[in-house]
Amino acid sequence: MANGPQDALSIVDGPAVSGRLSGSHLLPTVRGKPPVRLGRTAEAWAELELAARLCRNLREWSVLLRKAAELA
């Protein structure tokens, strides 16, 4: 994010497109942060909701759902 949220999204799009982290909650968790800074809350919410669905850790799951709810 040092160069801004749009650059951050571009960086994480590489692994997203390649499918290297498909099935992991980590990628949508990271992808949920830059859209908030860009004012794209629906996109951020969708990423955090996806991350929560993929997450297998109860504590992380609850944090992800809370963050998504804050955007709704």
mmCIF file of the N, C-alpha and C atoms, coordinates in Angstrom:
data_MODEL
# 
_entry.id   MODEL 
# 
loop_
_atom_site.group_PDB 
_atom_site.id 
_atom_site.type_symbol 
_atom_site.label_atom_id 
_atom_site.label_alt_id 
_atom_site.label_comp_id 
_atom_site.label_asym_id 
_atom_site.label_entity_id 
_atom_site.label_seq_id 
_atom_site.pdbx_PDB_ins_code 
_atom_site.Cartn_x 
_atom_site.Cartn_y 
_atom_site.Cartn_z 
_atom_site.occupancy 
_atom_site.B_iso_or_equiv 
_atom_site.pdbx_formal_charge 
_atom_site.auth_seq_id 
_atom_site.auth_comp_id 
_atom_site.auth_asym_id 
_atom_site.auth_atom_id 
_atom_site.pdbx_PDB_model_num 
ATOM 1   N N  . MET A 1 1  ? 0.817   -1.189  0.000   1.00 0.00 ? 1  MET A N  1 
ATOM 2   C CA . MET A 1 1  ? 0.000   0.000   0.000   1.00 0.00 ? 1  MET A CA 1 
ATOM 3   C C  . MET A 1 1  ? 0.862   1.255   0.000   1.00 0.00 ? 1  MET A C  1 
ATOM 4   N N  . ALA A 1 2  ? 2.161   1.096   0.045   1.00 0.00 ? 2  ALA A N  1 
ATOM 5   C CA . ALA A 1 2  ? 3.046   2.255   0.102   1.00 0.00 ? 2  ALA A CA 1 
ATOM 6   C C  . ALA A 1 2  ? 2.847   3.178   -1.097  1.00 0.00 ? 2  ALA A C  1 
ATOM 7   N N  . ASN A 1 3  ? 2.492   2.612   -2.239  1.00 0.00 ? 3  ASN A N  1 
ATOM 8   C CA . ASN A 1 3  ? 2.270   3.411   -3.447  1.00 0.00 ? 3  ASN A CA 1 
ATOM 9   C C  . ASN A 1 3  ? 0.799   3.656   -3.719  1.00 0.00 ? 3  ASN A C  1 
ATOM 10  N N  . GLY A 1 4  ? -0.049  3.331   -2.772  1.00 0.00 ? 4  GLY A N  1 
ATOM 11  C CA . GLY A 1 4  ? -1.473  3.569   -2.910  1.00 0.00 ? 4  GLY A CA 1 
ATOM 12  C C  . GLY A 1 4  ? -2.272  2.293   -3.085  1.00 0.00 ? 4  GLY A C  1 
ATOM 13  N N  . PRO A 1 5  ? -3.588  2.392   -2.832  1.00 0.00 ? 5  PRO A N  1 
ATOM 14  C CA . PRO A 1 5  ? -4.433  1.208   -2.873  1.00 0.00 ? 5  PRO A CA 1 
ATOM 15  C C  . PRO A 1 5  ? -4.583  0.591   -4.260  1.00 0.00 ? 5  PRO A C  1 
ATOM 16  N N  . GLN A 1 6  ? -4.548  1.397   -5.298  1.00 0.00 ? 6  GLN A N  1 
ATOM 17  C CA . GLN A 1 6  ? -4.679  0.832   -6.646  1.00 0.00 ? 6  GLN A CA 1 
ATOM 18  C C  . GLN A 1 6  ? -3.462  -0.024  -6.996  1.00 0.00 ? 6  GLN A C  1 
ATOM 19  N N  . ASP A 1 7  ? -2.279  0.448   -6.647  1.00 0.00 ? 7  ASP A N  1 
ATOM 20  C CA . ASP A 1 7  ? -1.071  -0.351  -6.867  1.00 0.00 ? 7  ASP A CA 1 
ATOM 21  C C  . ASP A 1 7  ? -1.104  -1.631  -6.040  1.00 0.00 ? 7  ASP A C  1 
ATOM 22  N N  . ALA A 1 8  ? -1.629  -1.540  -4.825  1.00 0.00 ? 8  ALA A N  1 
ATOM 23  C CA . ALA A 1 8  ? -1.729  -2.728  -3.973  1.00 0.00 ? 8  ALA A CA 1 
ATOM 24  C C  . ALA A 1 8  ? -2.633  -3.767  -4.613  1.00 0.00 ? 8  ALA A C  1 
ATOM 25  N N  . LEU A 1 9  ? -3.754  -3.334  -5.165  1.00 0.00 ? 9  LEU A N  1 
ATOM 26  C CA . LEU A 1 9  ? -4.643  -4.271  -5.849  1.00 0.00 ? 9  LEU A CA 1 
ATOM 27  C C  . LEU A 1 9  ? -3.963  -4.917  -7.043  1.00 0.00 ? 9  LEU A C  1 
ATOM 28  N N  . SER A 1 10 ? -3.200  -4.139  -7.778  1.00 0.00 ? 10 SER A N  1 
ATOM 29  C CA . SER A 1 10 ? -2.481  -4.684  -8.929  1.00 0.00 ? 10 SER A CA 1 
ATOM 30  C C  . SER A 1 10 ? -1.504  -5.775  -8.515  1.00 0.00 ? 10 SER A C  1 
ATOM 31  N N  . ILE A 1 11 ? -0.860  -5.579  -7.388  1.00 0.00 ? 11 ILE A N  1 
ATOM 32  C CA . ILE A 1 11 ? 0.104   -6.565  -6.908  1.00 0.00 ? 11 ILE A CA 1 
ATOM 33  C C  . ILE A 1 11 ? -0.589  -7.867  -6.521  1.00 0.00 ? 11 ILE A C  1 
ATOM 34  N N  . VAL A 1 12 ? -1.692  -7.773  -5.801  1.00 0.00 ? 12 VAL A N  1 
ATOM 35  C CA . VAL A 1 12 ? -2.371  -8.999  -5.375  1.00 0.00 ? 12 VAL A CA 1 
ATOM 36  C C  . VAL A 1 12 ? -3.209  -9.632  -6.473  1.00 0.00 ? 12 VAL A C  1 
ATOM 37  N N  . ASP A 1 13 ? -3.424  -8.920  -7.571  1.00 0.00 ? 13 ASP A N  1 
ATOM 38  C CA . ASP A 1 13 ? -4.147  -9.518  -8.690  1.00 0.00 ? 13 ASP A CA 1 
ATOM 39  C C  . ASP A 1 13 ? -3.355  -10.651 -9.336  1.00 0.00 ? 13 ASP A C  1 
ATOM 40  N N  . GLY A 1 14 ? -2.028  -10.586 -9.279  1.00 0.00 ? 14 GLY A N  1 
ATOM 41  C CA . GLY A 1 14 ? -1.205  -11.646 -9.862  1.00 0.00 ? 14 GLY A CA 1 
ATOM 42  C C  . GLY A 1 14 ? -1.541  -13.010 -9.290  1.00 0.00 ? 14 GLY A C  1 
ATOM 43  N N  . PRO A 1 15 ? -1.422  -13.191 -7.966  1.00 0.00 ? 15 PRO A N  1 
ATOM 44  C CA . PRO A 1 15 ? -1.793  -14.478 -7.377  1.00 0.00 ? 15 PRO A CA 1 
ATOM 45  C C  . PRO A 1 15 ? -3.271  -14.812 -7.554  1.00 0.00 ? 15 PRO A C  1 
ATOM 46  N N  . ALA A 1 16 ? -4.131  -13.793 -7.581  1.00 0.00 ? 16 ALA A N  1 
ATOM 47  C CA . ALA A 1 16 ? -5.563  -14.048 -7.753  1.00 0.00 ? 16 ALA A CA 1 
ATOM 48  C C  . ALA A 1 16 ? -5.847  -14.638 -9.127  1.00 0.00 ? 16 ALA A C  1 
ATOM 49  N N  . VAL A 1 17 ? -5.255  -14.070 -10.149 1.00 0.00 ? 17 VAL A N  1 
ATOM 50  C CA . VAL A 1 17 ? -5.477  -14.534 -11.516 1.00 0.00 ? 17 VAL A CA 1 
ATOM 51  C C  . VAL A 1 17 ? -4.843  -15.901 -11.742 1.00 0.00 ? 17 VAL A C  1 
ATOM 52  N N  . SER A 1 18 ? -3.672  -16.117 -11.157 1.00 0.00 ? 18 SER A N  1 
ATOM 53  C CA . SER A 1 18 ? -2.969  -17.381 -11.368 1.00 0.00 ? 18 SER A CA 1 
ATOM 54  C C  . SER A 1 18 ? -3.641  -18.543 -10.657 1.00 0.00 ? 18 SER A C  1 
ATOM 55  N N  . GLY A 1 19 ? -4.434  -18.257 -9.645  1.00 0.00 ? 19 GLY A N  1 
ATOM 56  C CA . GLY A 1 19 ? -5.081  -19.315 -8.892  1.00 0.00 ? 19 GLY A CA 1 
ATOM 57  C C  . GLY A 1 19 ? -4.176  -19.978 -7.873  1.00 0.00 ? 19 GLY A C  1 
ATOM 58  N N  . ARG A 1 20 ? -3.000  -19.409 -7.668  1.00 0.00 ? 20 ARG A N  1 
ATOM 59  C CA . ARG A 1 20 ? -2.043  -20.016 -6.739  1.00 0.00 ? 20 ARG A CA 1 
ATOM 60  C C  . ARG A 1 20 ? -2.563  -20.089 -5.315  1.00 0.00 ? 20 ARG A C  1 
ATOM 61  N N  . LEU A 1 21 ? -3.433  -19.194 -4.955  1.00 0.00 ? 21 LEU A N  1 
ATOM 62  C CA . LEU A 1 21 ? -3.955  -19.192 -3.587  1.00 0.00 ? 21 LEU A CA 1 
ATOM 63  C C  . LEU A 1 21 ? -5.461  -19.458 -3.547  1.00 0.00 ? 21 LEU A C  1 
ATOM 64  N N  . SER A 1 22 ? -5.984  -20.074 -4.589  1.00 0.00 ? 22 SER A N  1 
ATOM 65  C CA . SER A 1 22 ? -7.419  -20.340 -4.595  1.00 0.00 ? 22 SER A CA 1 
ATOM 66  C C  . SER A 1 22 ? -7.765  -21.265 -3.430  1.00 0.00 ? 22 SER A C  1 
ATOM 67  N N  . GLY A 1 23 ? -8.862  -20.995 -2.803  1.00 0.00 ? 23 GLY A N  1 
ATOM 68  C CA . GLY A 1 23 ? -9.277  -21.776 -1.653  1.00 0.00 ? 23 GLY A CA 1 
ATOM 69  C C  . GLY A 1 23 ? -8.733  -21.267 -0.330  1.00 0.00 ? 23 GLY A C  1 
ATOM 70  N N  . SER A 1 24 ? -7.841  -20.299 -0.382  1.00 0.00 ? 24 SER A N  1 
ATOM 71  C CA . SER A 1 24 ? -7.280  -19.727 0.839   1.00 0.00 ? 24 SER A CA 1 
ATOM 72  C C  . SER A 1 24 ? -8.030  -18.449 1.204   1.00 0.00 ? 24 SER A C  1 
ATOM 73  N N  . HIS A 1 25 ? -8.267  -18.264 2.482   1.00 0.00 ? 25 HIS A N  1 
ATOM 74  C CA . HIS A 1 25 ? -8.931  -17.039 2.932   1.00 0.00 ? 25 HIS A CA 1 
ATOM 75  C C  . HIS A 1 25 ? -7.978  -15.844 2.929   1.00 0.00 ? 25 HIS A C  1 
ATOM 76  N N  . LEU A 1 26 ? -6.688  -16.104 2.828   1.00 0.00 ? 26 LEU A N  1 
ATOM 77  C CA . LEU A 1 26 ? -5.709  -15.023 2.933   1.00 0.00 ? 26 LEU A CA 1 
ATOM 78  C C  . LEU A 1 26 ? -5.780  -14.037 1.773   1.00 0.00 ? 26 LEU A C  1 
ATOM 79  N N  . LEU A 1 27 ? -5.936  -14.537 0.559   1.00 0.00 ? 27 LEU A N  1 
ATOM 80  C CA . LEU A 1 27 ? -5.970  -13.629 -0.591  1.00 0.00 ? 27 LEU A CA 1 
ATOM 81  C C  . LEU A 1 27 ? -7.178  -12.692 -0.547  1.00 0.00 ? 27 LEU A C  1 
ATOM 82  N N  . PRO A 1 28 ? -8.404  -13.192 -0.359  1.00 0.00 ? 28 PRO A N  1 
ATOM 83  C CA . PRO A 1 28 ? -9.510  -12.227 -0.289  1.00 0.00 ? 28 PRO A CA 1 
ATOM 84  C C  . PRO A 1 28 ? -9.433  -11.309 0.935   1.00 0.00 ? 28 PRO A C  1 
ATOM 85  N N  . THR A 1 29 ? -8.779  -11.765 1.999   1.00 0.00 ? 29 THR A N  1 
ATOM 86  C CA . THR A 1 29 ? -8.588  -10.890 3.156   1.00 0.00 ? 29 THR A CA 1 
ATOM 87  C C  . THR A 1 29 ? -7.745  -9.685  2.755   1.00 0.00 ? 29 THR A C  1 
ATOM 88  N N  . VAL A 1 30 ? -6.649  -9.939  2.056   1.00 0.00 ? 30 VAL A N  1 
ATOM 89  C CA . VAL A 1 30 ? -5.771  -8.860  1.600   1.00 0.00 ? 30 VAL A CA 1 
ATOM 90  C C  . VAL A 1 30 ? -6.474  -8.014  0.545   1.00 0.00 ? 30 VAL A C  1 
ATOM 91  N N  . ARG A 1 31 ? -7.196  -8.660  -0.350  1.00 0.00 ? 31 ARG A N  1 
ATOM 92  C CA . ARG A 1 31 ? -7.892  -7.925  -1.416  1.00 0.00 ? 31 ARG A CA 1 
ATOM 93  C C  . ARG A 1 31 ? -9.045  -7.079  -0.883  1.00 0.00 ? 31 ARG A C  1 
ATOM 94  N N  . GLY A 1 32 ? -9.478  -7.323  0.335   1.00 0.00 ? 32 GLY A N  1 
ATOM 95  C CA . GLY A 1 32 ? -10.570 -6.537  0.906   1.00 0.00 ? 32 GLY A CA 1 
ATOM 96  C C  . GLY A 1 32 ? -10.157 -5.190  1.443   1.00 0.00 ? 32 GLY A C  1 
ATOM 97  N N  . LYS A 1 33 ? -8.879  -4.972  1.628   1.00 0.00 ? 33 LYS A N  1 
ATOM 98  C CA . LYS A 1 33 ? -8.429  -3.713  2.231   1.00 0.00 ? 33 LYS A CA 1 
ATOM 99  C C  . LYS A 1 33 ? -8.319  -2.543  1.242   1.00 0.00 ? 33 LYS A C  1 
ATOM 100 N N  . PRO A 1 34 ? -7.654  -2.693  0.098   1.00 0.00 ? 34 PRO A N  1 
ATOM 101 C CA . PRO A 1 34 ? -7.518  -1.538  -0.802  1.00 0.00 ? 34 PRO A CA 1 
ATOM 102 C C  . PRO A 1 34 ? -8.829  -0.939  -1.296  1.00 0.00 ? 34 PRO A C  1 
ATOM 103 N N  . PRO A 1 35 ? -9.854  -1.740  -1.620  1.00 0.00 ? 35 PRO A N  1 
ATOM 104 C CA . PRO A 1 35 ? -11.090 -1.110  -2.096  1.00 0.00 ? 35 PRO A CA 1 
ATOM 105 C C  . PRO A 1 35 ? -11.729 -0.157  -1.091  1.00 0.00 ? 35 PRO A C  1 
ATOM 106 N N  . VAL A 1 36 ? -11.532 -0.406  0.189   1.00 0.00 ? 36 VAL A N  1 
ATOM 107 C CA . VAL A 1 36 ? -12.066 0.501   1.208   1.00 0.00 ? 36 VAL A CA 1 
ATOM 108 C C  . VAL A 1 36 ? -11.447 1.878   1.033   1.00 0.00 ? 36 VAL A C  1 
ATOM 109 N N  . ARG A 1 37 ? -10.161 1.913   0.837   1.00 0.00 ? 37 ARG A N  1 
ATOM 110 C CA . ARG A 1 37 ? -9.466  3.201   0.657   1.00 0.00 ? 37 ARG A CA 1 
ATOM 111 C C  . ARG A 1 37 ? -9.847  3.889   -0.652  1.00 0.00 ? 37 ARG A C  1 
ATOM 112 N N  . LEU A 1 38 ? -10.340 3.102   -1.599  1.00 0.00 ? 38 LEU A N  1 
ATOM 113 C CA . LEU A 1 38 ? -10.768 3.656   -2.880  1.00 0.00 ? 38 LEU A CA 1 
ATOM 114 C C  . LEU A 1 38 ? -12.263 4.004   -2.888  1.00 0.00 ? 38 LEU A C  1 
ATOM 115 N N  . GLY A 1 39 ? -12.931 3.774   -1.759  1.00 0.00 ? 39 GLY A N  1 
ATOM 116 C CA . GLY A 1 39 ? -14.351 4.080   -1.661  1.00 0.00 ? 39 GLY A CA 1 
ATOM 117 C C  . GLY A 1 39 ? -15.241 3.019   -2.294  1.00 0.00 ? 39 GLY A C  1 
ATOM 118 N N  . ARG A 1 40 ? -14.696 1.862   -2.567  1.00 0.00 ? 40 ARG A N  1 
ATOM 119 C CA . ARG A 1 40 ? -15.454 0.782   -3.213  1.00 0.00 ? 40 ARG A CA 1 
ATOM 120 C C  . ARG A 1 40 ? -15.845 -0.245  -2.147  1.00 0.00 ? 40 ARG A C  1 
ATOM 121 N N  . THR A 1 41 ? -16.765 0.160   -1.274  1.00 0.00 ? 41 THR A N  1 
ATOM 122 C CA . THR A 1 41 ? -17.106 -0.670  -0.124  1.00 0.00 ? 41 THR A CA 1 
ATOM 123 C C  . THR A 1 41 ? -17.805 -1.969  -0.511  1.00 0.00 ? 41 THR A C  1 
ATOM 124 N N  . ALA A 1 42 ? -18.603 -1.969  -1.559  1.00 0.00 ? 42 ALA A N  1 
ATOM 125 C CA . ALA A 1 42 ? -19.271 -3.213  -1.968  1.00 0.00 ? 42 ALA A CA 1 
ATOM 126 C C  . ALA A 1 42 ? -18.242 -4.261  -2.383  1.00 0.00 ? 42 ALA A C  1 
ATOM 127 N N  . GLU A 1 43 ? -17.222 -3.838  -3.095  1.00 0.00 ? 43 GLU A N  1 
ATOM 128 C CA . GLU A 1 43 ? -16.148 -4.744  -3.507  1.00 0.00 ? 43 GLU A CA 1 
ATOM 129 C C  . GLU A 1 43 ? -15.385 -5.263  -2.286  1.00 0.00 ? 43 GLU A C  1 
ATOM 130 N N  . ALA A 1 44 ? -15.095 -4.369  -1.357  1.00 0.00 ? 44 ALA A N  1 
ATOM 131 C CA . ALA A 1 44 ? -14.388 -4.766  -0.138  1.00 0.00 ? 44 ALA A CA 1 
ATOM 132 C C  . ALA A 1 44 ? -15.227 -5.748  0.663   1.00 0.00 ? 44 ALA A C  1 
ATOM 133 N N  . TRP A 1 45 ? -16.526 -5.460  0.801   1.00 0.00 ? 45 TRP A N  1 
ATOM 134 C CA . TRP A 1 45 ? -17.420 -6.351  1.531   1.00 0.00 ? 45 TRP A CA 1 
ATOM 135 C C  . TRP A 1 45 ? -17.419 -7.741  0.904   1.00 0.00 ? 45 TRP A C  1 
ATOM 136 N N  . ALA A 1 46 ? -17.522 -7.813  -0.419  1.00 0.00 ? 46 ALA A N  1 
ATOM 137 C CA . ALA A 1 46 ? -17.551 -9.103  -1.108  1.00 0.00 ? 46 ALA A CA 1 
ATOM 138 C C  . ALA A 1 46 ? -16.267 -9.902  -0.847  1.00 0.00 ? 46 ALA A C  1 
ATOM 139 N N  . GLU A 1 47 ? -15.130 -9.243  -0.864  1.00 0.00 ? 47 GLU A N  1 
ATOM 140 C CA . GLU A 1 47 ? -13.861 -9.930  -0.607  1.00 0.00 ? 47 GLU A CA 1 
ATOM 141 C C  . GLU A 1 47 ? -13.795 -10.443 0.837   1.00 0.00 ? 47 GLU A C  1 
ATOM 142 N N  . LEU A 1 48 ? -14.218 -9.621  1.791   1.00 0.00 ? 48 LEU A N  1 
ATOM 143 C CA . LEU A 1 48 ? -14.170 -10.042 3.188   1.00 0.00 ? 48 LEU A CA 1 
ATOM 144 C C  . LEU A 1 48 ? -15.173 -11.153 3.476   1.00 0.00 ? 48 LEU A C  1 
ATOM 145 N N  . GLU A 1 49 ? -16.320 -11.103 2.823   1.00 0.00 ? 49 GLU A N  1 
ATOM 146 C CA . GLU A 1 49 ? -17.315 -12.153 2.998   1.00 0.00 ? 49 GLU A CA 1 
ATOM 147 C C  . GLU A 1 49 ? -16.788 -13.470 2.423   1.00 0.00 ? 49 GLU A C  1 
ATOM 148 N N  . LEU A 1 50 ? -16.141 -13.400 1.275   1.00 0.00 ? 50 LEU A N  1 
ATOM 149 C CA . LEU A 1 50 ? -15.522 -14.592 0.685   1.00 0.00 ? 50 LEU A CA 1 
ATOM 150 C C  . LEU A 1 50 ? -14.439 -15.136 1.611   1.00 0.00 ? 50 LEU A C  1 
ATOM 151 N N  . ALA A 1 51 ? -13.624 -14.256 2.141   1.00 0.00 ? 51 ALA A N  1 
ATOM 152 C CA . ALA A 1 51 ? -12.560 -14.678 3.065   1.00 0.00 ? 51 ALA A CA 1 
ATOM 153 C C  . ALA A 1 51 ? -13.155 -15.403 4.265   1.00 0.00 ? 51 ALA A C  1 
ATOM 154 N N  . ALA A 1 52 ? -14.245 -14.885 4.798   1.00 0.00 ? 52 ALA A N  1 
ATOM 155 C CA . ALA A 1 52 ? -14.889 -15.523 5.951   1.00 0.00 ? 52 ALA A CA 1 
ATOM 156 C C  . ALA A 1 52 ? -15.407 -16.908 5.580   1.00 0.00 ? 52 ALA A C  1 
ATOM 157 N N  . ARG A 1 53 ? -16.000 -17.048 4.404   1.00 0.00 ? 53 ARG A N  1 
ATOM 158 C CA . ARG A 1 53 ? -16.498 -18.359 3.976   1.00 0.00 ? 53 ARG A CA 1 
ATOM 159 C C  . ARG A 1 53 ? -15.380 -19.375 3.827   1.00 0.00 ? 53 ARG A C  1 
ATOM 160 N N  . LEU A 1 54 ? -14.200 -18.918 3.420   1.00 0.00 ? 54 LEU A N  1 
ATOM 161 C CA . LEU A 1 54 ? -13.066 -19.820 3.208   1.00 0.00 ? 54 LEU A CA 1 
ATOM 162 C C  . LEU A 1 54 ? -12.274 -20.098 4.485   1.00 0.00 ? 54 LEU A C  1 
ATOM 163 N N  . CYS A 1 55 ? -12.451 -19.263 5.487   1.00 0.00 ? 55 CYS A N  1 
ATOM 164 C CA . CYS A 1 55 ? -11.656 -19.351 6.709   1.00 0.00 ? 55 CYS A CA 1 
ATOM 165 C C  . CYS A 1 55 ? -12.100 -20.531 7.565   1.00 0.00 ? 55 CYS A C  1 
ATOM 166 N N  . ARG A 1 56 ? -11.123 -21.228 8.109   1.00 0.00 ? 56 ARG A N  1 
ATOM 167 C CA . ARG A 1 56 ? -11.406 -22.387 8.972   1.00 0.00 ? 56 ARG A CA 1 
ATOM 168 C C  . ARG A 1 56 ? -11.074 -22.109 10.440  1.00 0.00 ? 56 ARG A C  1 
ATOM 169 N N  . ASN A 1 57 ? -10.597 -20.911 10.721  1.00 0.00 ? 57 ASN A N  1 
ATOM 170 C CA . ASN A 1 57 ? -10.246 -20.530 12.083  1.00 0.00 ? 57 ASN A CA 1 
ATOM 171 C C  . ASN A 1 57 ? -11.371 -19.670 12.635  1.00 0.00 ? 57 ASN A C  1 
ATOM 172 N N  . LEU A 1 58 ? -11.985 -20.101 13.722  1.00 0.00 ? 58 LEU A N  1 
ATOM 173 C CA . LEU A 1 58 ? -13.154 -19.420 14.267  1.00 0.00 ? 58 LEU A CA 1 
ATOM 174 C C  . LEU A 1 58 ? -12.873 -17.961 14.634  1.00 0.00 ? 58 LEU A C  1 
ATOM 175 N N  . ARG A 1 59 ? -11.741 -17.706 15.244  1.00 0.00 ? 59 ARG A N  1 
ATOM 176 C CA . ARG A 1 59 ? -11.422 -16.334 15.645  1.00 0.00 ? 59 ARG A CA 1 
ATOM 177 C C  . ARG A 1 59 ? -11.240 -15.433 14.419  1.00 0.00 ? 59 ARG A C  1 
ATOM 178 N N  . GLU A 1 60 ? -10.477 -15.902 13.426  1.00 0.00 ? 60 GLU A N  1 
ATOM 179 C CA . GLU A 1 60 ? -10.294 -15.113 12.204  1.00 0.00 ? 60 GLU A CA 1 
ATOM 180 C C  . GLU A 1 60 ? -11.622 -14.928 11.482  1.00 0.00 ? 60 GLU A C  1 
ATOM 181 N N  . TRP A 1 61 ? -12.429 -15.982 11.442  1.00 0.00 ? 61 TRP A N  1 
ATOM 182 C CA . TRP A 1 61 ? -13.736 -15.935 10.800  1.00 0.00 ? 61 TRP A CA 1 
ATOM 183 C C  . TRP A 1 61 ? -14.585 -14.815 11.405  1.00 0.00 ? 61 TRP A C  1 
ATOM 184 N N  . SER A 1 62 ? -14.617 -14.747 12.741  1.00 0.00 ? 62 SER A N  1 
ATOM 185 C CA . SER A 1 62 ? -15.435 -13.726 13.381  1.00 0.00 ? 62 SER A CA 1 
ATOM 186 C C  . SER A 1 62 ? -14.907 -12.322 13.110  1.00 0.00 ? 62 SER A C  1 
ATOM 187 N N  . VAL A 1 63 ? -13.594 -12.156 13.050  1.00 0.00 ? 63 VAL A N  1 
ATOM 188 C CA . VAL A 1 63 ? -13.011 -10.853 12.733  1.00 0.00 ? 63 VAL A CA 1 
ATOM 189 C C  . VAL A 1 63 ? -13.381 -10.442 11.305  1.00 0.00 ? 63 VAL A C  1 
ATOM 190 N N  . LEU A 1 64 ? -13.288 -11.379 10.379  1.00 0.00 ? 64 LEU A N  1 
ATOM 191 C CA . LEU A 1 64 ? -13.620 -11.088 8.984   1.00 0.00 ? 64 LEU A CA 1 
ATOM 192 C C  . LEU A 1 64 ? -15.089 -10.698 8.838   1.00 0.00 ? 64 LEU A C  1 
ATOM 193 N N  . LEU A 1 65 ? -15.970 -11.423 9.509   1.00 0.00 ? 65 LEU A N  1 
ATOM 194 C CA . LEU A 1 65 ? -17.389 -11.077 9.446   1.00 0.00 ? 65 LEU A CA 1 
ATOM 195 C C  . LEU A 1 65 ? -17.676 -9.715  10.074  1.00 0.00 ? 65 LEU A C  1 
ATOM 196 N N  . ARG A 1 66 ? -16.983 -9.397  11.155  1.00 0.00 ? 66 ARG A N  1 
ATOM 197 C CA . ARG A 1 66 ? -17.159 -8.081  11.786  1.00 0.00 ? 66 ARG A CA 1 
ATOM 198 C C  . ARG A 1 66 ? -16.726 -6.970  10.847  1.00 0.00 ? 66 ARG A C  1 
ATOM 199 N N  . LYS A 1 67 ? -15.575 -7.171  10.203  1.00 0.00 ? 67 LYS A N  1 
ATOM 200 C CA . LYS A 1 67 ? -15.082 -6.153  9.269   1.00 0.00 ? 67 LYS A CA 1 
ATOM 201 C C  . LYS A 1 67 ? -16.034 -5.990  8.088   1.00 0.00 ? 67 LYS A C  1 
ATOM 202 N N  . ALA A 1 68 ? -16.582 -7.101  7.595   1.00 0.00 ? 68 ALA A N  1 
ATOM 203 C CA . ALA A 1 68 ? -17.540 -7.031  6.496   1.00 0.00 ? 68 ALA A CA 1 
ATOM 204 C C  . ALA A 1 68 ? -18.812 -6.301  6.953   1.00 0.00 ? 68 ALA A C  1 
ATOM 205 N N  . ALA A 1 69 ? -19.283 -6.592  8.160   1.00 0.00 ? 69 ALA A N  1 
ATOM 206 C CA . ALA A 1 69 ? -20.482 -5.946  8.677   1.00 0.00 ? 69 ALA A CA 1 
ATOM 207 C C  . ALA A 1 69 ? -20.291 -4.448  8.836   1.00 0.00 ? 69 ALA A C  1 
ATOM 208 N N  . GLU A 1 70 ? -19.102 -4.026  9.177   1.00 0.00 ? 70 GLU A N  1 
ATOM 209 C CA . GLU A 1 70 ? -18.817 -2.592  9.310   1.00 0.00 ? 70 GLU A CA 1 
ATOM 210 C C  . GLU A 1 70 ? -18.940 -1.862  7.980   1.00 0.00 ? 70 GLU A C  1 
ATOM 211 N N  . LEU A 1 71 ? -18.827 -2.596  6.874   1.00 0.00 ? 71 LEU A N  1 
ATOM 212 C CA . LEU A 1 71 ? -18.920 -1.984  5.551   1.00 0.00 ? 71 LEU A CA 1 
ATOM 213 C C  . LEU A 1 71 ? -20.357 -1.965  5.016   1.00 0.00 ? 71 LEU A C  1 
ATOM 214 N N  . ALA A 1 72 ? -21.219 -2.784  5.596   1.00 0.00 ? 72 ALA A N  1 
ATOM 215 C CA . ALA A 1 72 ? -22.594 -2.896  5.091   1.00 0.00 ? 72 ALA A CA 1 
ATOM 216 C C  . ALA A 1 72 ? -23.445 -1.716  5.471   1.00 0.00 ? 72 ALA A C  1 
# 
